[in-house]
Amino acid sequence: MVLNVAVVGAGVVGLSTAVALQQRVKNVKVTLIADRFDEGTTSWGAGGLFRPDLDSYPAEHQSSFRQWISDSWKFYNALASSEHSQDCGLTFVAGTLLQNSPKDLGYSCISELTHDFQKLDEAQIKKMNLPSTFKYAYSCTTVITHVPTYLRWLMQKFRGNGGKVECRKVSRLSQLSDDFDLVINCCGLSAVELCQDKSMYPVMGHLVRVKAPWFKKFVFSDDLYIIPHNDYVLLGGIKDAGNWSRAPDPAKRNIILSRAYAMFPALKHAPILDEWVGLRPGREKVRLEVELIKGGNKKTIPVIHNYGHGGHGISLSWGCALHATRLVQELTSGLQARL
Ligand SMILES: Cc1cc2nc3c(=O)[nH]c(=O)nc-3n(C[C@H](O)[C@H](O)[C@H](O)COP(=O)(O)OP(=O)(O)OC[C@H]3O[C@@H](n4cnc5c(N)ncnc54)[C@H](O)[C@@H]3O)c2cc1C
């Protein structure tokens, strides 16, 4: 019997989940439904830095976070080390995480996963010759994802595996019970509307793209990050919780630029290419669980929610996709019996 699954959402979470399902679940037919694709998604514009921060997650749920991050890293690390790395937009980049207070627990995931993670001492920090007075610094080589390339690569895989794509807005998940045995909901911030999830909120972020091909290392601090890509560098650092505006704000752009210029004066000579505003799908923790939903046809179908990845969606996506896939496998025996 074929299991007919709808995945709602074509951001990094939906596409990863759709591909993971095709790879791991037998006799599955996957349809990807979304009202926005590519540059219409939040994922498209994200910085793409793999920098898991355990401090951002509630203590009682940190073991799930660790598992998802570790599963994602295994996947990204293998791909970035392979002959496919360029096609999927993954690159290893070295850089520094700067802090005013210690972050030994927060960065414990990344320290365990990367091969060269190091806490820098005072003398090493001084040698970095930064104008700011950061007291703590950590260095490592991590993966940076060029998200537009990665999304295209995932879509190509999905279609290549026989996946079907529908461009439409789902107004109620229960409507999908007519045509599908199971739904995976990867709708990101739209869960506010689609699931009436009151614990979701936007965390507005603003990125400025500059041309600085000589800037090859990433730098991340609480209020400024610099993420190098092949032919441009992203400058960011704004996290404005509760702000729904997607319009670039000149004041925020100036804050980012002045912080970047103060730390690296040479960036003043980097031409500004454009800017982008995105809303992180904020939630205290990712919602990754099964809910049974009754459709108008009285058929009850399982919906697996996979949304609310905040500022870690690129880093968590593959690990969460595997978790969702395991939930499908657990449900499958019961469903197959009913089909
Ligand atoms: C400025 C900024 C920088 C970031 N940098 C990083 C970073 O360096 N590293 C990192 O790990 N993360 C980063 N993030 C976070 C990351 O971008 C998000 O966590 C991630 O993109 C969320 O992906 P998603 O697939 O859940 O949502 P989205 O990409 O928003 O996709 C949601 C999908 O659901 C579809 N959808 C929603 N509702 C419906 C509906 N009713 N019917 C049909 N379709 C629907 C949409 O059309 C869309 O296709 C950053 C975010 C921002 C804003």
The ligand as an ORCA input file, in Angstrom:
! r2SCAN-3c Opt
* xyz 0 1
  C      18.167     37.527      9.331
  C      18.124     36.044      9.558
  C      19.303     35.312      9.622
  C      19.269     33.939      9.883
  N      20.447     33.260      9.927
  C      20.447     31.939     10.243
  C      21.679     31.240     10.328
  O      22.759     31.800     10.104
  N      21.642     29.921     10.681
  C      20.459     29.269     10.935
  O      20.498     28.083     11.274
  N      19.276     29.916     10.827
  C      19.240     31.228     10.508
  N      18.051     31.911     10.422
  C      16.793     31.202     10.767
  C      16.194     30.468      9.591
  O      16.118     31.320      8.477
  C      14.773     29.964      9.936
  O      14.758     29.274     11.155
  C      14.301     28.992      8.836
  O      14.417     29.605      7.579
  C      12.863     28.534      9.055
  O      12.546     27.700      7.975
  P      11.090     27.169      7.713
  O      11.180     26.204      6.583
  O      10.470     26.714      8.993
  O      10.237     28.474      7.306
  P      10.132     29.331      5.882
  O      11.451     29.343      5.232
  O       9.516     30.579      6.279
  O       9.147     28.449      5.043
  C       7.780     28.328      5.389
  C       7.058     27.668      4.223
  O       5.721     27.354      4.626
  C       4.824     27.778      3.620
  N       3.507     28.045      4.225
  C       3.249     28.683      5.384
  N       1.928     28.703      5.601
  C       1.340     28.090      4.556
  C      -0.003     27.807      4.201
  N      -1.022     28.176      4.982
  N      -0.241     27.159      3.040
  C       0.772     26.778      2.221
  N       2.063     27.022      2.524
  C       2.341     27.655      3.672
  C       5.463     29.025      3.044
  O       4.915     29.332      1.780
  C       6.919     28.576      2.990
  O       7.115     27.823      1.809
  C      18.033     33.273     10.098
  C      16.844     33.997      9.972
  C      16.875     35.357      9.705
  C      15.585     36.117      9.586
*
